[in-house]
Amino acid sequence: MQYYHGISPTTHRPFSPPTAFRIRPLDNAGPKERKEMTEGRCHRCRAWIGCLGIKDVEVKVPEIYWCVFLFLFVRGEWMADI
């Protein structure tokens, strides 16, 4: 629940948003899975990170996947800190 609001618990600053977005088709998607994935580009590692879950359901807080990635791998660094 600590990622719900988009604020880093360690720095008390908002997580950095993706620098770019893209939509990638998913091959071999199951019947209850998404056919395409929205991905965001990380400001630090430049990797494309999935911004949605694999299940084809509406998420109440779509930013949760992005915030979890930033907290676990980037440790909440803000773009201006790099």
C-alpha positions in Angstrom: 0.0 0.0 0.0 3.0 2.3 0.4 3.2 2.8 -3.4 -0.4 3.7 -3.9 0.1 7.5 -3.5 3.3 7.6 -5.7 5.5 9.1 -3.0 8.8 7.4 -2.2 8.9 6.3 1.5 12.6 6.9 1.7 13.0 10.3 0.0 9.4 11.6 0.6 9.4 12.9 -3.0 7.1 11.8 -5.9 8.5 9.0 -8.1 9.8 10.1 -11.5 7.4 9.4 -14.4 8.5 7.4 -17.4 10.5 9.4 -20.0 8.6 7.8 -22.9 5.8 5.3 -23.5 5.3 2.6 -26.1 2.8 -0.2 -26.7 4.2 -3.6 -27.4 2.1 -6.5 -28.7 2.3 -9.6 -26.6 2.8 -12.9 -28.4 1.1 -16.1 -27.1 -1.2 -14.2 -24.7 -3.7 -16.4 -22.9 -7.5 -15.9 -23.0 -7.5 -13.7 -19.9 -4.3 -11.9 -20.7 -3.6 -8.6 -22.4 -2.9 -8.6 -26.1 -0.6 -5.6 -25.9 1.4 -4.0 -23.0 2.0 -0.4 -22.3 5.6 0.1 -21.3 7.4 3.1 -19.8 11.1 3.9 -20.2 13.2 4.3 -17.0 15.1 7.6 -16.6 18.0 5.8 -15.1 18.6 2.4 -16.7 16.7 3.2 -20.0 14.9 -0.1 -19.8 11.3 -0.5 -20.9 9.2 -1.5 -17.9 5.6 -2.8 -18.1 3.2 -0.2 -16.7 0.3 -2.6 -16.5 -0.3 -6.1 -15.2 -0.5 -9.1 -17.5 -4.1 -9.8 -16.7 -6.7 -8.0 -18.8 -8.6 -6.3 -16.0 -9.0 -2.7 -15.1 -6.5 -1.7 -12.4 -7.6 0.9 -9.8 -4.1 2.5 -9.6 -2.3 1.8 -12.9 0.9 3.7 -11.7 1.4 1.0 -9.0 3.6 -1.2 -11.2 5.8 1.8 -12.2 6.2 2.9 -8.5 7.1 -0.6 -7.3 9.8 -0.8 -10.0 11.3 2.5 -9.1 11.3 1.8 -5.4 12.9 -1.7 -5.8 15.5 -1.0 -8.5 16.1 2.7 -8.7 15.5 3.4 -5.0 13.3 6.3 -5.7 15.9 8.5 -7.3 14.5 11.6 -8.9 15.5 12.5 -12.5 17.2 15.7 -11.3 19.4 13.7 -8.8 21.3 11.9 -11.6 
